[in-house]
Amino acid sequence: MLHVTCDLCGRELRPGDDHRYVVKVEVFAAQDPAEITEADLDEDHMEAVSQLLREMEEHGDDDVDPAQQNFRYDLCAECRTKFARDPLGREAAQKFDFSEN
């Protein structure tokens, strides 16, 4: 039997009894199209790729910031409503009230 809990509040979501929502987030580097110049056409791209591969082998891929990341979260109905209302968590960030020491 599949055991699923809400990734925000931890509530157990029973198949058939509870509504379960899946949130998928994809983060990737934006690539604006650049104008191709004569220098770009003359550049040895295979050498640049070889250099990147050598650097990855030397340093390992742990230090490399991934160009794309995918996240998946299971939410209950209440947390889905909260998430849909404020997906970036701006409301929660503004609720901090720091004292003036």
MMTF fields as JSON, N, C-alpha, C and O atoms, coordinates in Angstrom:
{
  "mmtfVersion": "1.0.0",
  "mmtfProducer": "UNKNOWN",
  "numBonds": 403,
  "numAtoms": 404,
  "numGroups": 101,
  "numChains": 1,
  "numModels": 1,
  "chainsPerModel": [1],
  "groupsPerChain": [101],
  "chainIdList": ["A"],
  "bondAtomList": [4, 2, 8, 6, 12, 10, 16, 14, 20, 18, 24, 22, 28, 26, 32, 30, 36, 34, 40, 38, 44, 42, 48, 46, 52, 50, 56, 54, 60, 58, 64, 62, 68, 66, 72, 70, 76, 74, 80, 78, 84, 82, 88, 86, 92, 90, 96, 94, 100, 98, 104, 102, 108, 106, 112, 110, 116, 114, 120, 118, 124, 122, 128, 126, 132, 130, 136, 134, 140, 138, 144, 142, 148, 146, 152, 150, 156, 154, 160, 158, 164, 162, 168, 166, 172, 170, 176, 174, 180, 178, 184, 182, 188, 186, 192, 190, 196, 194, 200, 198, 204, 202, 208, 206, 212, 210, 216, 214, 220, 218, 224, 222, 228, 226, 232, 230, 236, 234, 240, 238, 244, 242, 248, 246, 252, 250, 256, 254, 260, 258, 264, 262, 268, 266, 272, 270, 276, 274, 280, 278, 284, 282, 288, 286, 292, 290, 296, 294, 300, 298, 304, 302, 308, 306, 312, 310, 316, 314, 320, 318, 324, 322, 328, 326, 332, 330, 336, 334, 340, 338, 344, 342, 348, 346, 352, 350, 356, 354, 360, 358, 364, 362, 368, 366, 372, 370, 376, 374, 380, 378, 384, 382, 388, 386, 392, 390, 396, 394, 400, 398],
  "bondOrderList": [1, 1, 1, 1, 1, 1, 1, 1, 1, 1, 1, 1, 1, 1, 1, 1, 1, 1, 1, 1, 1, 1, 1, 1, 1, 1, 1, 1, 1, 1, 1, 1, 1, 1, 1, 1, 1, 1, 1, 1, 1, 1, 1, 1, 1, 1, 1, 1, 1, 1, 1, 1, 1, 1, 1, 1, 1, 1, 1, 1, 1, 1, 1, 1, 1, 1, 1, 1, 1, 1, 1, 1, 1, 1, 1, 1, 1, 1, 1, 1, 1, 1, 1, 1, 1, 1, 1, 1, 1, 1, 1, 1, 1, 1, 1, 1, 1, 1, 1, 1],
  "groupList": [{"groupName": "MET", "atomNameList": ["N", "CA", "C", "O"], "elementList": ["N", "C", "C", "O"], "formalChargeList": [0, 0, 0, 0], "bondAtomList": [1, 0, 2, 1, 3, 2], "bondOrderList": [1, 1, 2], "singleLetterCode": "M", "chemCompType": "L-PEPTIDE LINKING"}, {"groupName": "LEU", "atomNameList": ["N", "CA", "C", "O"], "elementList": ["N", "C", "C", "O"], "formalChargeList": [0, 0, 0, 0], "bondAtomList": [1, 0, 2, 1, 3, 2], "bondOrderList": [1, 1, 2], "singleLetterCode": "L", "chemCompType": "L-PEPTIDE LINKING"}, {"groupName": "HIS", "atomNameList": ["N", "CA", "C", "O"], "elementList": ["N", "C", "C", "O"], "formalChargeList": [0, 0, 0, 0], "bondAtomList": [1, 0, 2, 1, 3, 2], "bondOrderList": [1, 1, 2], "singleLetterCode": "H", "chemCompType": "L-PEPTIDE LINKING"}, {"groupName": "VAL", "atomNameList": ["N", "CA", "C", "O"], "elementList": ["N", "C", "C", "O"], "formalChargeList": [0, 0, 0, 0], "bondAtomList": [1, 0, 2, 1, 3, 2], "bondOrderList": [1, 1, 2], "singleLetterCode": "V", "chemCompType": "L-PEPTIDE LINKING"}, {"groupName": "THR", "atomNameList": ["N", "CA", "C", "O"], "elementList": ["N", "C", "C", "O"], "formalChargeList": [0, 0, 0, 0], "bondAtomList": [1, 0, 2, 1, 3, 2], "bondOrderList": [1, 1, 2], "singleLetterCode": "T", "chemCompType": "L-PEPTIDE LINKING"}, {"groupName": "CYS", "atomNameList": ["N", "CA", "C", "O"], "elementList": ["N", "C", "C", "O"], "formalChargeList": [0, 0, 0, 0], "bondAtomList": [1, 0, 2, 1, 3, 2], "bondOrderList": [1, 1, 2], "singleLetterCode": "C", "chemCompType": "L-PEPTIDE LINKING"}, {"groupName": "ASP", "atomNameList": ["N", "CA", "C", "O"], "elementList": ["N", "C", "C", "O"], "formalChargeList": [0, 0, 0, 0], "bondAtomList": [1, 0, 2, 1, 3, 2], "bondOrderList": [1, 1, 2], "singleLetterCode": "D", "chemCompType": "L-PEPTIDE LINKING"}, {"groupName": "GLY", "atomNameList": ["N", "CA", "C", "O"], "elementList": ["N", "C", "C", "O"], "formalChargeList": [0, 0, 0, 0], "bondAtomList": [1, 0, 2, 1, 3, 2], "bondOrderList": [1, 1, 2], "singleLetterCode": "G", "chemCompType": "PEPTIDE LINKING"}, {"groupName": "ARG", "atomNameList": ["N", "CA", "C", "O"], "elementList": ["N", "C", "C", "O"], "formalChargeList": [0, 0, 0, 0], "bondAtomList": [1, 0, 2, 1, 3, 2], "bondOrderList": [1, 1, 2], "singleLetterCode": "R", "chemCompType": "L-PEPTIDE LINKING"}, {"groupName": "GLU", "atomNameList": ["N", "CA", "C", "O"], "elementList": ["N", "C", "C", "O"], "formalChargeList": [0, 0, 0, 0], "bondAtomList": [1, 0, 2, 1, 3, 2], "bondOrderList": [1, 1, 2], "singleLetterCode": "E", "chemCompType": "L-PEPTIDE LINKING"}, {"groupName": "PRO", "atomNameList": ["N", "CA", "C", "O"], "elementList": ["N", "C", "C", "O"], "formalChargeList": [0, 0, 0, 0], "bondAtomList": [1, 0, 2, 1, 3, 2], "bondOrderList": [1, 1, 2], "singleLetterCode": "P", "chemCompType": "L-PEPTIDE LINKING"}, {"groupName": "TYR", "atomNameList": ["N", "CA", "C", "O"], "elementList": ["N", "C", "C", "O"], "formalChargeList": [0, 0, 0, 0], "bondAtomList": [1, 0, 2, 1, 3, 2], "bondOrderList": [1, 1, 2], "singleLetterCode": "Y", "chemCompType": "L-PEPTIDE LINKING"}, {"groupName": "LYS", "atomNameList": ["N", "CA", "C", "O"], "elementList": ["N", "C", "C", "O"], "formalChargeList": [0, 0, 0, 0], "bondAtomList": [1, 0, 2, 1, 3, 2], "bondOrderList": [1, 1, 2], "singleLetterCode": "K", "chemCompType": "L-PEPTIDE LINKING"}, {"groupName": "PHE", "atomNameList": ["N", "CA", "C", "O"], "elementList": ["N", "C", "C", "O"], "formalChargeList": [0, 0, 0, 0], "bondAtomList": [1, 0, 2, 1, 3, 2], "bondOrderList": [1, 1, 2], "singleLetterCode": "F", "chemCompType": "L-PEPTIDE LINKING"}, {"groupName": "ALA", "atomNameList": ["N", "CA", "C", "O"], "elementList": ["N", "C", "C", "O"], "formalChargeList": [0, 0, 0, 0], "bondAtomList": [1, 0, 2, 1, 3, 2], "bondOrderList": [1, 1, 2], "singleLetterCode": "A", "chemCompType": "L-PEPTIDE LINKING"}, {"groupName": "GLN", "atomNameList": ["N", "CA", "C", "O"], "elementList": ["N", "C", "C", "O"], "formalChargeList": [0, 0, 0, 0], "bondAtomList": [1, 0, 2, 1, 3, 2], "bondOrderList": [1, 1, 2], "singleLetterCode": "Q", "chemCompType": "L-PEPTIDE LINKING"}, {"groupName": "ILE", "atomNameList": ["N", "CA", "C", "O"], "elementList": ["N", "C", "C", "O"], "formalChargeList": [0, 0, 0, 0], "bondAtomList": [1, 0, 2, 1, 3, 2], "bondOrderList": [1, 1, 2], "singleLetterCode": "I", "chemCompType": "L-PEPTIDE LINKING"}, {"groupName": "SER", "atomNameList": ["N", "CA", "C", "O"], "elementList": ["N", "C", "C", "O"], "formalChargeList": [0, 0, 0, 0], "bondAtomList": [1, 0, 2, 1, 3, 2], "bondOrderList": [1, 1, 2], "singleLetterCode": "S", "chemCompType": "L-PEPTIDE LINKING"}, {"groupName": "ASN", "atomNameList": ["N", "CA", "C", "O"], "elementList": ["N", "C", "C", "O"], "formalChargeList": [0, 0, 0, 0], "bondAtomList": [1, 0, 2, 1, 3, 2], "bondOrderList": [1, 1, 2], "singleLetterCode": "N", "chemCompType": "L-PEPTIDE LINKING"}],
  "groupTypeList": [0, 1, 2, 3, 4, 5, 6, 1, 5, 7, 8, 9, 1, 8, 10, 7, 6, 6, 2, 8, 11, 3, 3, 12, 3, 9, 3, 13, 14, 14, 15, 6, 10, 14, 9, 16, 4, 9, 14, 6, 1, 6, 9, 6, 2, 0, 9, 14, 3, 17, 15, 1, 1, 8, 9, 0, 9, 9, 2, 7, 6, 6, 6, 3, 6, 10, 14, 15, 15, 18, 13, 8, 11, 6, 1, 5, 14, 9, 5, 8, 4, 12, 13, 14, 8, 6, 10, 1, 7, 8, 9, 14, 14, 15, 12, 13, 6, 13, 17, 9, 18],
  "groupIdList": [1, 2, 3, 4, 5, 6, 7, 8, 9, 10, 11, 12, 13, 14, 15, 16, 17, 18, 19, 20, 21, 22, 23, 24, 25, 26, 27, 28, 29, 30, 31, 32, 33, 34, 35, 36, 37, 38, 39, 40, 41, 42, 43, 44, 45, 46, 47, 48, 49, 50, 51, 52, 53, 54, 55, 56, 57, 58, 59, 60, 61, 62, 63, 64, 65, 66, 67, 68, 69, 70, 71, 72, 73, 74, 75, 76, 77, 78, 79, 80, 81, 82, 83, 84, 85, 86, 87, 88, 89, 90, 91, 92, 93, 94, 95, 96, 97, 98, 99, 100, 101],
  "secStructList": [7, 7, 7, 3, 3, 7, 6, 6, 6, 7, 7, 3, 3, 7, 6, 6, 6, 1, 7, 7, 3, 3, 3, 3, 3, 3, 3, 3, 7, 7, 7, 7, 7, 7, 7, 7, 7, 2, 2, 2, 2, 2, 1, 7, 2, 2, 2, 2, 2, 2, 2, 2, 2, 2, 2, 2, 2, 2, 2, 7, 6, 6, 1, 1, 7, 7, 1, 3, 3, 3, 3, 3, 3, 3, 3, 7, 2, 2, 2, 2, 2, 2, 2, 2, 2, 7, 6, 6, 7, 2, 2, 2, 2, 2, 6, 7, 7, 7, 7, 7, 7],
  "xCoordList": [0.84, 0.0, 0.887, 1.9, 0.508, 1.246, 0.995, -0.153, 2.074, 1.966, 2.431, 3.595, 1.509, 1.83, 1.471, 0.42, 2.365, 2.091, 2.263, 2.996, 1.573, 1.696, 3.104, 3.557, 3.78, 5.146, 5.233, 6.327, 4.108, 4.13, 3.734, 4.467, 2.588, 2.106, 2.339, 2.198, 2.692, 2.978, 1.76, 1.888, 0.59, -0.645, -0.618, -0.213, -1.048, -1.108, -2.265, -3.375, -2.0, -3.008, -3.354, -2.541, -4.563, -4.999, -5.591, -6.461, -5.127, -5.668, -7.174, -7.649, -7.916, -9.357, -10.117, -11.248, -9.535, -10.213, -9.894, -10.771, -8.669, -8.214, -7.843, -7.361, -8.084, -7.612, -6.121, -5.683, -5.368, -3.921, -3.566, -4.059, -2.701, -2.267, -0.762, -0.032, -0.31, 1.115, 1.553, 0.955, 2.608, 3.204, 4.555, 5.393, 4.761, 6.036, 6.646, 5.991, 7.911, 8.618, 9.861, 10.613, 10.064, 11.241, 12.021, 11.471, 13.299, 14.16, 15.271, 15.977, 15.413, 16.458, 16.97, 16.279, 18.183, 18.806, 18.123, 17.93, 17.759, 17.142, 18.219, 19.313, 17.894, 18.829, 18.195, 17.273, 18.684, 18.203, 18.982, 20.203, 18.323, 19.051, 20.039, 19.716, 21.235, 22.271, 22.468, 22.158, 22.978, 23.269, 24.549, 25.544, 24.526, 25.699, 26.623, 26.213, 27.889, 28.895, 29.838, 29.79, 30.684, 31.703, 32.645, 33.089, 32.948, 33.84, 33.215, 33.922, 31.891, 31.216, 31.344, 31.531, 31.243, 31.343, 32.756, 32.951, 33.747, 35.138, 35.62, 36.642, 34.91, 35.338, 35.279, 34.379, 36.272, 36.331, 35.492, 35.987, 34.236, 33.324, 33.685, 33.455, 34.235, 34.63, 35.74, 35.762, 36.64, 37.696, 37.11, 37.556, 36.116, 35.469, 34.754, 34.818, 34.082, 33.402, 34.43, 34.224, 35.504, 36.562, 37.128, 37.375, 37.333, 37.851, 36.871, 37.288, 35.581, 34.573, 34.559, 34.441, 34.677, 34.698, 35.931, 35.845, 37.072, 38.301, 38.149, 38.551, 37.578, 37.379, 36.42, 36.624, 35.374, 34.42, 35.077, 34.802, 35.939, 36.64, 37.612, 37.745, 38.287, 39.254, 38.58, 39.04, 37.508, 36.862, 35.664, 35.148, 35.216, 33.997, 32.795, 32.907, 31.642, 30.446, 29.698, 28.609, 30.257, 29.608, 29.656, 28.753, 30.707, 30.875, 30.102, 29.986, 29.582, 28.903, 27.469, 26.744, 27.066, 25.693, 24.829, 25.041, 23.86, 23.072, 22.291, 21.712, 22.287, 21.593, 20.084, 19.33, 19.648, 18.214, 17.949, 18.668, 16.918, 16.502, 14.996, 14.261, 14.546, 13.126, 12.76, 13.473, 11.649, 11.165, 9.724, 8.979, 9.334, 7.975, 7.511, 8.214, 6.32, 5.783, 4.341, 3.579, 3.971, 2.591, 1.984, 2.584, 0.787, 0.126, -1.302, -1.972, -1.754, -3.161, -3.96, -3.383, -5.285, -6.139, -5.884, -5.836, -5.719, -5.492, -4.162, -4.099, -3.109, -1.793, -1.737, -1.015, -2.498, -2.566, -3.186, -2.727, -4.23, -4.865, -3.889, -3.791, -3.169, -2.171, -1.082, -0.675, -0.609, 0.457, -0.016, 0.708, -1.232, -1.754, -1.951, -1.811, -2.273, -2.483, -1.153, -1.103, -0.074, 1.225, 2.357, 3.068, 2.542, 3.52, 4.976, 5.793, 5.313, 6.695, 6.919, 8.037, 5.889, 6.03, 6.282, 6.902, 5.822, 6.06, 5.324, 5.854, 4.108, 3.341, 4.055, 4.134, 4.565, 5.254, 6.525, 6.871, 7.213, 8.443, 8.154, 9.003, 6.988, 6.656, 6.089, 5.932, 5.781, 5.152, 6.153, 5.738, 7.443, 8.422, 8.379, 8.397, 8.322, 8.294, 9.469, 9.389, 10.542, 11.741, 11.673, 11.239, 12.108, 12.124, 13.33, 14.316, 13.231, 14.338, 15.157, 14.829, 16.205, 17.052, 17.96, 18.732],
  "yCoordList": [-1.179, 0.0, 1.244, 1.295, 2.21, 3.45, 4.352, 4.595, 4.848, 5.744, 7.131, 7.322, 8.103, 9.465, 10.435, 10.319, 11.401, 12.471, 13.81, 13.927, 14.814, 16.168, 16.677, 16.603, 17.181, 17.659, 18.973, 19.37, 19.663, 20.892, 20.655, 21.04, 20.026, 19.883, 18.495, 18.309, 17.516, 16.175, 15.284, 14.144, 15.781, 15.007, 13.787, 13.885, 12.633, 11.42, 11.533, 11.91, 11.207, 11.269, 9.837, 9.134, 9.425, 8.058, 7.993, 8.793, 7.048, 6.919, 6.673, 5.824, 7.412, 7.262, 8.115, 8.51, 8.417, 9.206, 10.692, 11.53, 11.019, 12.408, 12.841, 12.049, 14.119, 14.677, 14.959, 15.522, 14.566, 14.785, 15.569, 15.288, 16.557, 17.391, 17.269, 17.133, 17.321, 17.24, 18.583, 19.098, 19.137, 20.376, 20.015, 19.406, 20.394, 20.167, 21.522, 22.396, 21.692, 22.944, 22.629, 21.709, 23.394, 23.236, 24.545, 25.61, 24.461, 25.641, 25.451, 24.443, 26.432, 26.329, 27.713, 28.715, 27.752, 29.016, 29.56, 28.834, 30.833, 31.477, 31.745, 32.214, 31.444, 31.649, 32.607, 32.238, 33.817, 34.772, 34.553, 34.409, 34.525, 34.304, 35.442, 36.622, 35.049, 36.044, 36.141, 35.213, 37.264, 37.446, 36.691, 36.802, 35.937, 35.169, 36.09, 36.8, 36.045, 36.874, 35.983, 34.758, 36.599, 35.852, 35.119, 34.009, 35.74, 35.104, 33.822, 32.841, 33.821, 32.613, 31.482, 30.324, 31.82, 30.8, 30.262, 29.109, 31.093, 30.678, 29.905, 29.223, 29.995, 29.361, 27.836, 27.275, 27.177, 25.711, 25.207, 25.106, 24.895, 24.484, 23.118, 22.866, 22.251, 20.925, 21.052, 20.29, 21.983, 22.208, 22.74, 22.35, 23.627, 24.154, 23.049, 23.012, 22.154, 21.026, 20.098, 19.644, 19.821, 18.978, 19.582, 18.87, 20.892, 21.578, 21.462, 21.209, 21.641, 21.491, 20.084, 19.901, 19.091, 17.693, 17.411, 16.704, 17.955, 17.773, 18.412, 17.822, 19.602, 20.291, 19.526, 19.459, 18.949, 18.171, 16.913, 16.523, 16.277, 15.09, 15.441, 14.683, 16.575, 16.99, 17.384, 16.997, 18.139, 18.682, 17.869, 18.098, 16.941, 16.207, 17.057, 18.275, 16.427, 17.187, 17.66, 18.221, 17.447, 17.919, 19.434, 20.041, 20.053, 21.498, 22.247, 23.471, 21.527, 22.164, 22.49, 21.629, 23.746, 24.156, 23.604, 23.949, 22.753, 22.164, 23.23, 24.142, 23.095, 24.06, 23.898, 24.827, 22.711, 22.463, 21.584, 20.617, 21.932, 21.141, 20.954, 21.856, 19.788, 19.488, 19.076, 18.296, 19.6, 19.281, 18.792, 19.231, 17.87, 17.343, 17.263, 16.727, 17.799, 17.809, 17.304, 17.611, 16.525, 16.095, 17.019, 17.255, 17.545, 18.46, 18.005, 17.439, 18.264, 18.049, 19.224, 20.184, 19.143, 20.195, 21.551, 22.566, 21.584, 22.865, 23.49, 24.688, 22.7, 23.233, 23.623, 24.55, 22.92, 23.281, 24.665, 25.463, 24.951, 26.258, 27.349, 28.399, 27.092, 28.064, 28.285, 29.419, 27.188, 27.289, 28.069, 28.921, 27.776, 28.446, 29.943, 30.746, 30.318, 31.725, 32.487, 33.664, 31.81, 32.48, 31.512, 31.066, 31.176, 30.151, 30.489, 29.581, 31.766, 32.141, 32.394, 32.716, 32.258, 32.427, 33.853, 34.076, 34.818, 36.228, 36.645, 37.42, 36.138, 36.492, 36.016, 36.751, 34.814, 34.262, 35.055, 35.24, 35.516, 36.284, 37.648, 38.182, 38.214, 39.533, 39.49, 40.542, 38.322, 38.212, 38.288, 38.334, 38.305, 38.399, 39.782, 40.79, 39.829, 41.096, 41.087, 40.492, 41.74, 41.743, 42.864, 43.978, 42.543, 43.559, 44.476, 44.099, 45.692, 46.633, 46.527, 47.155, 45.75, 45.533, 46.694, 46.682],
  "zCoordList": [0.0, 0.0, 0.0, 0.697, -0.761, -0.899, 0.304, 0.678, 0.908, 2.062, 1.636, 1.283, 1.671, 1.23, 2.339, 2.968, 2.573, 3.523, 2.82, 1.838, 3.344, 2.814, 3.124, 4.267, 2.127, 2.306, 3.07, 3.471, 3.284, 4.076, 5.531, 6.442, 5.755, 7.135, 7.718, 8.926, 6.886, 7.384, 7.556, 8.002, 7.213, 7.361, 6.448, 5.29, 6.967, 6.159, 5.176, 5.55, 3.937, 2.882, 2.473, 1.873, 2.806, 2.518, 1.118, 0.774, 0.311, -1.051, -1.013, -0.259, -1.821, -1.898, -0.903, -1.187, 0.263, 1.288, 1.181, 1.389, 0.863, 0.857, -0.565, -1.376, -0.833, -2.094, -1.935, -0.932, -2.926, -2.911, -4.161, -5.254, -3.979, -5.095, -5.249, -4.267, -6.482, -6.777, -7.351, -8.295, -6.763, -7.259, -7.851, -7.186, -9.104, -9.765, -10.072, -10.641, -9.692, -9.918, -10.736, -10.415, -11.783, -12.62, -12.585, -12.861, -12.245, -12.186, -13.211, -13.201, -14.094, -15.106, -15.463, -15.277, -15.975, -16.357, -17.605, -18.581, -17.571, -18.729, -19.776, -19.461, -20.994, -22.097, -23.092, -23.82, -23.119, -24.102, -25.392, -25.344, -26.529, -27.784, -28.041, -27.903, -28.415, -28.697, -30.21, -30.956, -30.628, -32.043, -32.379, -31.664, -33.446, -33.871, -34.657, -35.576, -34.253, -34.928, -35.721, -35.61, -36.51, -37.26, -36.311, -36.604, -35.177, -34.2, -33.656, -33.423, -33.45, -32.981, -33.991, -33.618, -35.261, -36.31, -36.437, -36.819, -36.118, -36.23, -35.012, -35.084, -33.901, -32.65, -32.76, -33.385, -32.131, -32.115, -30.939, -29.816, -31.197, -30.135, -29.562, -28.38, -30.367, -29.871, -28.823, -27.857, -29.0, -28.02, -26.715, -25.637, -26.799, -25.596, -24.84, -23.611, -25.531, -24.892, -24.24, -23.114, -24.917, -24.351, -23.073, -22.1, -23.078, -21.895, -20.734, -19.604, -20.989, -19.929, -19.365, -18.154, -20.229, -19.764, -18.915, -17.911, -19.31, -18.517, -17.135, -16.133, -17.08, -15.801, -14.901, -13.689, -15.488, -14.692, -14.135, -13.0, -14.92, -14.44, -13.314, -12.354, -13.424, -12.413, -11.105, -10.031, -11.183, -9.994, -9.539, -8.445, -10.339, -10.015, -10.317, -10.459, -10.418, -10.754, -9.514, -9.639, -8.309, -7.088, -6.973, -6.396, -7.52, -7.418, -8.503, -8.449, -9.474, -10.594, -10.19, -9.694, -10.409, -10.142, -11.267, -12.429, -10.941, -12.018, -12.787, -12.198, -14.096, -14.935, -14.834, -15.122, -14.422, -14.314, -13.093, -12.841, -12.349, -11.195, -11.249, -11.652, -10.842, -10.793, -9.375, -8.744, -8.88, -7.552, -7.667, -8.543, -6.764, -6.753, -5.307, -4.449, -5.04, -3.682, -3.696, -4.613, -2.671, -2.46, -1.417, -0.368, -1.703, -0.783, -0.501, -1.365, 0.73, 1.07, 0.503, -0.008, 0.597, 0.018, 0.666, -0.029, 2.0, 2.682, 2.282, 2.007, 2.248, 1.889, 0.417, 0.051, -0.436, -1.838, -1.997, -2.814, -1.216, -1.267, -0.824, -1.46, 0.272, 0.749, -0.286, -0.538, -0.888, -1.882, -3.109, -3.623, -3.578, -4.77, -4.524, -5.446, -3.286, -2.944, -2.914, -3.27, -2.488, -2.322, -2.666, -1.766, -3.941, -4.311, -3.983, -3.828, -3.876, -3.566, -2.082, -1.678, -1.269, 0.171, 0.605, 1.645, -0.154, 0.183, 1.451, 2.246, 1.648, 2.846, 4.107, 5.091, 4.082, 5.246, 5.55, 6.717, 4.531, 4.739, 5.368, 6.082, 5.12, 5.632, 7.054, 7.674, 7.578, 8.891, 10.036, 11.195, 9.762, 10.824, 11.446, 10.739, 12.755, 13.479, 14.453, 15.527, 14.078, 14.89, 15.926, 15.635, 17.125, 18.171, 17.97, 17.336, 18.524, 18.443, 19.708, 20.715, 19.671, 20.876, 21.121, 22.08]
}
